[in-house]
Amino acid sequence: MNIPLPEFALVVLVGASGSGKSTFAAKHFKSTEVLSSDWCRAAVSDDPNDQAATKDAFELLHYIAAKRLRAMKLTVVDATNVQPESRKSLIQLARDNDALPVAIVFDVPERISQERNRARPDRDFGPHVVRQQAQQLRRSLRGLQREGLRYVWTFESVEEVDAATITRQRLWTDKKNEKGPFDIIGDVHGCYDELVQLLGRLGYQVRHPEDGEVGISVTPPEGRRAVFLGDLVDRGPNAPDVLRLVMGMVESGAAFCVPGNHEAKLLRKLRGKDVQLTHGLAQTVEQLDRETAEFRERLAKFIDGLISHFVLDDGKLVVAHGGMKAEYAGRASGRVREFALYGDTTGETDEFGLPVRLNWAADYRGRAMVVYGHTPVREPEWLNNTINIDTGCVFGGALTALRYPEKELVSIPAAHTYYEPARPFLTAEEHAPRLTAQQRHDELLELEDVMGKRIVTTRLAGKVTVREENAAAALEAMSRFAVDPRWLVYLPPTMSPSETSSIPGLLEHPTDAFAYYRGRGVGRVVCEEKHMGSRAIVVLCTDPVAAERRFGMQSAAGGIVYTRTGRPFFSDPTLEAALMERLRAAAGGAGLWDELKTDWVLLDCELMPWSLKARELIQQQYAPVGAAARAALSEELAALDARSQPELSELVAKRRAQVADIEAFSEVYRRYTWDVNGIGDVRLAPFHILASQNRVHSDQPHAWHLERLGRLASMDGSVIIATPSMDVDLADPASEQRAVEWWESLTARGGEGMVVKPSDFTVRWKSGVVQPALKVRGREYLRLIYGPDYTQPAHLERLRERGLGAKRSLATREFALGLEGLERFVHEEPLRRVHECVFAVLALESEPVDPRL
């Protein structure tokens, strides 16, 4: 006997003790798939035969089984299960988890079980036990399927058990092996002419029968397949031809089709059931009465064979008529089929006599895209990776298809209003909001989407783990200080310094950055001047309308500037608006809007002066250090000079060196501070065009970014600064030397240093993602980081022991998360998915890493 076992099911083994269930289970199933009552008794009592532990053992068995079924794992229950009450609880468990309950019955001769038990010392419970179990089994055999077990296979001999094989079969809903591409078509409702036009627009060739021919043939574009979302019939003028076309496409393999609620009702009518001829069914019945009995019988078999929903393309796509919850997708039960047909309803009706529907898509959190119909909408709108493409053709709207994976919508307007809708849906409200359904929904984010330990999957670096304690720290910062999350689509990564230099008197030097990249296969790098300011992310839109359309935010400034931790950069909205206006004008003058075909851009920048954001830090931390040290040292030096004793000369020299260090320390931060009395005192140095409409620009080399941002600076050189840069060939020592000399000149005149990046925006090496950038800071600037006297030999030697591993790991993880969030944003995924990445970057910032790095 071959048992065609569903890949996902609850398998109930039924048979007396000693009938061979455990041996069979060990032979045909993974050890993790089998839940044995004996094992559960041992787990709770250390004795697999302790009958007193039976109640606790079965509670444990049911608990583990429920967890496995929730995860859609095949589960085998190895117990006698000969009593109806023991099977009843398992069947209910399967129903609760929308799994198929099936049984494999071991009705072997009783003497076999008795002989086996006599040979096992742990089964010394007397022959009456097995006899009673065998009798209970025989009384149950005829009624197993009536109990709710979907399939039952019975062995009547040891030979049948030994010869049996098991073939695992996909569930009918499982079409994950079908990758597409697909053309998913919404509710047709008998609108045959519009369907033919839509198929033609999609590239399908529809050929109508000529004299003597039967059927409508459809040739799809190479490699593509149509998917019909049901409701092919009722209300419209030509349901029979729609059915002929769709049935032919399904039979030829050119299409898939799921049933709609109208097909379900029509099937009951075709099977002679008493149904009300409402909601357009009367028209379909009248049209089918003109067809042959053979056609009607073929139609009934077709509808009866339709599967509730399909899971396609490795689980990335789900299609169903009325929708599909994430926890239902791929499962098989009456409850799942009901949801696929009708969506989520309250059981009540509204003033139009239509079911009151719940917005299941608002709570959808699945990774699969769900495409559905059933409820007509004026325009298809994405919400939480779901989309309703029923645009009410039969009601005078349009017939719509979604091309997958392109996510392109194609529509054919209805030629007529064939049926007046009970509830108006085509007329837009006078003051209809410009926001999409997703943007309206994204006004609130759920706490559970960001709290606790999380694993975020990125395209660039795979899985990134966020620990629970770091998530809690990020929530505190985000909820109290951050800008509106609809603006917050990106946070920049931290940046690691180069390896510690071995050159006397220096901690960092460009040659170490060059060596790092050369050792990872990078041939060319770009060196950019590191501006001493504050990191700023700029969301710039062409106008307030564009800001509302794309970000769901009403903003007079048409954008926002925020810090690397997501906080508002400006406390003065007038100053922010003035900066945005200058940037907007420069972008227009530089042709950026037209070139990128966008009405918004996201820029990564440095904003100066440093004191604009760090004035409080300077006043409370840096300036007091310098002032206190100068006051104390000047008095001590005055006292030492007054004594003028030779034995104090060494101490005097040390104090004078400390004074020089303090003066150098104070001089560093003074260079980066000035008063800001208006936009004319602000300087912005953009260095990345991170994203624009439908595009993340990480596929472009850094030279591409710098050239376009240089054009911005040429439009407004008083506020926008072009970032000086130098291209370096790592195979040419002379090219490296020129870059070193440039760094030396930058730092000698008070600059912070430079940033070294691979010419390509992203680079992967054998060990993973290569550092996106390394900062090489100058000797004097590092006084702000390590203290005024860090250059003293003893201090320098200690600092050379600094470790970079944690900082490097943090930089690449945050880099991958930032780009992942942008990819999700430009592909119009829900804000919670974008914010997952942004939140993770902020959470990683609370990892214990030396802040001086």
MARVO-196561 format. One record per residue (C-alpha): x, y, z; residue in one letter. Coordinates in steps of 0.2 Angstrom, whole numbers, plus 5000, padded with zeros to 4 digits. Example, Ala and Ser with C-alpha at 12.3 -4.5 7.8 and 13.67 -1.06 7.14 Angstrom:
2
506249785039a/506849955036s/
END
This chain:
853
500050005000m/500650174996n/500050315007i/499850484998p/500150595014l/499850785013p/501450875017e/500550965031f/499350865042a/499050795059l/499350615057v/498450505071v/499150335073l/497750215079v/498150045085g/498349935100a/499949925110s/501149815101g/500349835084s/501849915076g/501450105077k/503150165084s/504150055073t/503250115058f/503350295064a/505250285066a/505450205048k/504350335039h/504450505049f/505850615056k/506050595074s/505550775077t/503950745068e/503350605080v/502550645097l/502450485107s/501350475122s/502750365130d/504050495127w/502950625135c/502650515150r/504450505152a/504750685150a/503550725165v/503950575176s/505550495170d/504550335167d/503750305150p/502550175158n/501950285172d/500050275169q/499850405183a/500750535173a/499550505158t/498550665160k/500150775161d/500950685147a/499450715135f/499350895140e/501250905135l/500850815119l/499450925114h/500451085118y/501951025107i/500750975093a/499951145093a/501551235092k/502151125077r/500451145068l/500451335071r/502151325062a/501451215048m/502451065052k/501850885049l/501450815066t/501250625070v/500450575086v/501050405092d/499750335105a/498450205105t/497050325100n/495850185100v/494550275110q/493450405101p/493650535115e/495550525113s/495350555094r/494150695096k/495350805105s/496650785092l/495450815078i/494950975087q/496751025088l/496951005069a/495451105066r/496051245078d/497651255067n/496751225050d/497751065047a/497050905039l/496750775052p/497150605045v/497350425052a/498450275049i/497550125057v/498549965063f/497149835063d/498349685064v/497849525072p/497749535091e/498949385093r/500349485085i/500149625098s/500049505112q/501649415107e/502649575105r/502049635122n/502549475130r/504349495123a/504449665131r/504649675150p/504049855151d/502349795143r/501949675157d/500149735159f/499149575155g/498249515139p/496649595144h/497349775140v/497749735122v/496149635120r/495149785126q/496049905115q/495849795100a/493949785103q/493849975105q/494749995088l/493549875079r/492049965085r/492850135079s/493350075061l/491750115051r/491550285059g/493250365058l/492950475044q/491250535051r/492250585067e/493150715056g/494650625050l/494950675032r/495850525026y/496050355034v/497250215028w/497050045037t/498349905038f/497649725041e/499249625042s/501049645047v/501549615029e/500449765023e/501349875037v/503049815031d/502749845013a/501950015015a/502750165007t/502350355010i/502350484997t/502150665003r/501050774993q/500850954992r/499251034998l/498151084984w/498451264989t/500351244988d/500951314971k/502551384978k/503451294964n/502551414951e/503651564950k/502751664937g/502751794931p/500851814933f/499451924927d/498151934941i/496451984935i/495052054947g/493252014947d/492551994929v/490651974933h/490251924915g/491052074907c/491751974892y/492252114880d/493252204894e/494052044898l/494652014880v/495252194879q/496252174895l/497052004890l/497552094873g/498352234883r/499252114893l/499952024877g/498751874877y/498151824860q/496251774861v/495651674846r/493751654844h/493051494836p/492651494818e/491351394809d/491351214815g/492651254829e/492251234848v/492951344862g/493951504864i/495851484863s/497051594872v/498951604869t/499851684883p/501451794882p/503051684883e/503251624901g/501751714908r/500151644916r/498551724921a/497751704938v/495851744940f/495251794957l/493451724955g/491751804953d/491751764935l/489851764934v/488351864939d/487752044935r/488652054918g/488052024900p/489051874895n/489551754909a/489551594898p/490951664886d/491951724901v/491751544909l/492151464892r/493751574890l/494351544908v/493951364909m/494951334893g/496451434899m/496451334915v/496351164906e/497751214894s/498851274909g/498851454903a/497951514919a/497551474937f/495851514945c/495151524962v/493351524966p/492351684971g/490751684982n/489651704966h/490351534959e/490051454976a/488251504975k/488051454957l/488751284960l/487351254973r/486051304960k/486851194947l/486751054960r/484951084962g/484951164979k/483651294983d/484551464982v/483951644980q/484151714963l/484951884970t/486451984967h/486451944948g/486251764949l/484651774940a/485551844924q/486851704925t/485551564926v/484551644912e/486151644901q/486651474906l/484851404901d/485351444883r/486851334885e/486951144883t/486751024898a/488450964894e/489151134896f/488251164913r/488950994919e/490651034914r/490451204922l/489851124939a/491451004939k/492551154935f/491851254950i/491851104961d/493751084958g/494251254961l/495451274976i/495151414989s/496751504987h/498551484980f/500251514988v/501451554974l/503251594970d/504051514985d/502751584997g/503051764991k/501251784983l/499551734989v/497951754978v/496251734985a/494551804981h/494151884997g/495851895005g/496951795016m/497551815034k/499451775036a/499051635048e/497851555036y/498951555020a/499251385013g/498151295025r/496651185021a/495051195032s/493251255030g/493651415040r/495051455028v/493951425013r/492651535020e/493851675023f/494551655005a/492751674998l/492051815009y/493451895018g/493251955036d/491451995041t/490452025057t/488951925052g/487952085051e/487252185036t/487252365032d/485952485026e/486152425008f/485852245014g/487752205011l/488852115024p/489852225036v/491652185032r/493152195044l/494752275037n/495852125039w/497152205028a/497452335041a/498152205053d/499052105040y/500852065045r/501351935033g/502851935022r/501851865007a/501051984995m/499151954995v/498152004980v/496251994981y/494552064975g/492752034981h/492352214987t/492452344973p/493552494976v/493752654965r/495652624964e/496752484969p/497852534984e/499252444993w/498952415012l/500252315022n/500852225006n/499052185001t/498052254986i/496252234981n/496052244962i/494152234960d/493852394952t/491952364949g/491952334930c/490152274930v/489652434940f/490452554927g/492152554934g/493552454926a/494252284924l/496052284932t/497552164932a/499052164942l/500652114934r/501752014945y/503152034950p/503252204942e/501752264953k/501152364937e/499252394937l/498352374920v/496552424918s/495152434905i/493752554908p/491952474907a/491052504891a/489352524901h/488652514919t/487952344917y/487252334935y/486952474948e/487952444964p/486952444980a/488352544988r/489052684978p/490952674977f/491452764961l/491152944966t/492653024975a/492253124990e/492353314988e/493753335000h/494553154997a/496253155005p/497753134994r/498553005005l/498552825000t/497752685011a/499452635017q/499852815022q/498252835031r/498552665040h/500352715044d/499852865055e/499952735069l/501352615072l/501152455083e/502352435098l/502452245095e/503252285078d/504852345086v/504952275104m/505852125110g/507252035102k/507152045083r/508051975068i/507952095053v/508352015036t/509352135024t/509752115006r/511652165009l/512152075025a/510851945028g/510051935045k/510452065058v/509952035076t/509352165088v/509352125106r/507852155117e/508852275129e/509452385114n/507652385107a/507052455124a/508352595123a/507852645105a/506052645110l/506452775124e/507352885112a/506252865097m/504552895106s/505253045116r/506353145104f/506153085086a/505353165071v/503653095065d/504052925059p/503352955042r/504853065039w/506052945047l/506452825033v/508352815035y/509652835048l/511552835044p/512752705050p/514152735062t/515852755054m/517452655059s/519152735060p/520652665050s/521752545059e/522852625072t/524452695064s/526152645069s/526852815063i/527652905079p/526553035085g/524952985076l/523452875079l/522752875062e/523452895044h/522752865027p/524052725022t/523152615035d/521452645026a/522252615009f/522952445015a/521252395022y/520352415006y/521852344995r/521752185006g/519952165002r/520152174983g/519652354981v/520652434967g/520052614968r/519452724982v/518852904984v/519453014998c/518253155003e/518653295015e/517853265032k/516853425036h/516753465055m/514953485058g/513453375062s/512753235052r/511053285044a/509853185034i/508853305022v/507153255015v/506853375001l/505253384991c/504753494976t/503353564986d/502153535000p/501053424989v/502453314985a/502853295004a/501053245007e/500953124993r/502553024996r/502753045015f/500953075021g/501553235029m/500853415028q/502453525028s/502553705024a/504453685021a/504153535009g/505353425019g/506353415035i/508153405042v/508453275056y/509953215065t/510853045064r/509852985079t/508153045071g/507853205081r/507353375073p/508953465068f/508253645069f/507353715084s/506953865073d/505653825059p/506053985050t/507853935048l/507453755042e/506153825029a/507453945022a/508753805020l/507453695011m/507053835000e/508853864995r/509053674992l/507453664982r/507953804970a/509753734968a/509053564964a/507953644951g/509353744944g/510453594943a/509153494934g/509053364948l/507153344948w/507153304929d/508653194928e/508053084943l/506253094937k/505653124955t/504853254966d/505853214981w/507553164986v/508453105002l/510153175005l/511553125017d/512453285023c/513553375035e/512853535042l/513953675049m/514453755060p/514653615073w/514053745086s/512353755078l/511953585085k/513353555098a/513353725107r/512753655123e/514053515122l/515453645119i/514853765133q/514653625146q/516053505141q/517453565130y/517553755135a/517553715154p/518953595152v/520053725143g/519553865155a/519853765171a/521553695164a/522153865159r/521653945175a/522453815186a/524053795176l/524353985174s/524254005193e/525453855195e/526653915182l/526654085190a/527154015207a/528453905199l/529254055190d/529254155206a/530254025215r/531453995200s/532253845207q/533353735195p/532653575203e/530953625197l/531353655179s/530753475174e/529053515182l/528953685174v/529353615156a/527953485159k/526653615164r/527153725149r/526853575138a/525153545146q/524753735143v/525153715125a/524053555124d/522653645132i/522853795120e/522853675105a/521353585112f/520353745113s/520953805096e/520153645088v/518353675094y/518453865091r/518753835072r/517153745071y/516053875080t/515254035074w/513654125077d/512154085066v/511054235064n/510154175048g/510254065033i/511854155027g/512854085042d/512353905038v/513353785027r/512753615021l/513953495013a/512853345005p/513853195000f/512553054996h/510953064985i/510252914995l/508552894986a/507252964975s/505652914967q/505652724965n/507552714967r/508952684979v/510552754972h/511752634981s/512052564964d/512952714958q/514852754962p/515252894974h/515852994959a/514152994952w/513453064969h/514853194971l/514653264953e/512753294955r/512953374972l/514353474965g/513053544953r/511953594968l/513453694976a/513753784959s/511953844960m/512153914978d/513953914983g/513554024998s/512553895008v/512853734999i/514653664999i/515353544987a/516353414996t/518153414989p/518753234984s/520153144977m/520152984967d/521552854972v/522252704962d/522752584976l/523952504963a/524952664961d/526052724975p/526152894968a/524252914968s/524252854986e/525652984991q/524653124983r/523153074994a/524253075009v/524953245006e/523153315003w/522653245020w/524253325028e/523753485021s/521953475026l/522453435044t/523853555045a/522653705042r/521453635055g/520353515045g/519653365054e/520353245041g/519553145027m/518452995024v/519052855013v/517752755003k/517752614990p/517352694973s/515852584972d/514452624985f/514352444991t/515752304991v/515652124996r/517252025000w/517451845006k/517151885024s/515551985021g/515252175018v/516752285016v/516752445027q/515752575017p/516952705024a/518452735035l/518752905044k/520552965045v/520653105058r/522053225060g/523153235075r/522553395082e/520653355079y/520853195090l/521253305105r/519353335106l/519153145106i/520553085117y/520953235128g/522153385127p/523653285131d/523353125122y/524853155111t/526053125126q/527052965122p/526352865137a/524552905132h/524852865114l/525552695117e/524052655128r/522852715115l/523652605101r/522852455110e/521152515105r/520152375097g/519052405081l/518152245079g/516552295088a/516452465079k/516852385062r/515452255065s/514252395070l/514652495055a/514252365042t/512652305051r/511952485052e/512452515034f/511552355028a/510052405039l/509952585032g/509952525014l/508752395017e/507552525025g/507752635009l/507352484998e/505752445007r/505252635007f/505552654988v/504652494984h/503152564995e/503152435008e/502252475024p/503052605035l/503152475049r/504352375038r/505352525034v/505352575052h/505952405057e/507652445049c/507752625055v/507252575073f/508552435072a/509952555068v/509552665083l/509452505094a/511152455088l/511852625093e/511552575111s/512752425110e/514352445121p/515652515109v/517052635113d/516152805109p/517852885105r/518052775090l/
END
